[in-house]
Amino acid sequence: PGDSVSTASPLVRATNVLGVSTVRELLDHGFPARLTYRIELWSAGGLFDRRLRSSTWDVVLRFDPVRRVYESVRVIGDRAEPVGTFPLLADAVSEIEGPHKAPISPPGRGSAGSYYYTATLTLEMISVSDLAELGRWVRGDLNPAVRGRRNPGTALGRGARTLLSRLLGGERRTIEGRSARFRAE
């Protein structure tokens, strides 16, 4: 504790998250992977530590079977930016799991006190809306699709993919980490 560090934004790196064989199989069978990052800056000291600010962003990776490439997009707030298109999963994993500057402002220069960052990474192979849609599909509720608000084929396809994902072990995984304490320069 007590080391000084630069006031630059922290680097976040996910290691061996997408390399798990189950994840690779699900990606290759059309299930997109959503990695949700959350980083928080904390002030340490006193009776309780205090969260100063946080930032959340997503990275989505999917396999396009027609073009036989992996596509990735980073979503920060309401802005989506392409990460890239990759012919091999290993190339996509290398880019996504590499170190990236977190979109969070560090403590200001000369800020007194001790600080640390916490980071949480959640990997999901499907979205919550897909799971809800599966529930409606299993109950036979295709009303939104029948009324023309959704494509019935899309609803059925998403429901089937969701069910298959769960059967293949596509559960949600969460990884947490914490930096060492530091003082702003």
Buried (B, 14 or more C-beta within 10 A) or exposed (E): EEEEBEBEBBEBEBEEBBEEEBBBBBBEBBBBBBBBBBBBBBBBEEEEBEEBEBBBBBBBBBBEEEEEBBBBBBBBEEEEEEBBEBEEBEBBBEBBBEEBEBBBEBBEEEBEBBBBBBBBBBBBBBBEEBBEBBEBBEEEEBEBBEEEEBEEEEBBBBBEBBBBBBEBEBEEBEBEEEBEBBBBE
